[in-house]
């Protein structure tokens, strides 16, 4: 979809595309993709989980401290 048509109705663009990604063109070349918030969440949530797992894994390599739960 051309950037000019996209600017007229970004929300309508997703409705016409049945919530599928839409390539936005500037001078006949893809300048970006437009996706629904739901699709963004579906893409981003697993990526956040991977990043959190990486952080947890790196922290597990550090110094371990034994804790007595009764002492807490």
C-alpha angles and dihedrals in degrees: 000000000000118000089240093057091042093054091055093063120356092172092047089052092065091045091055090046092051090240092302120136115278123210111221114210130209114189090346094306128104109258097172149329127255118210135173121260088246092056090047090054091048090053098038102044095065090045090054089049091052091050092049090049090051091051093047091048093051091049092051089064091063130088114307122220121201112228128195107215091206089059092057 
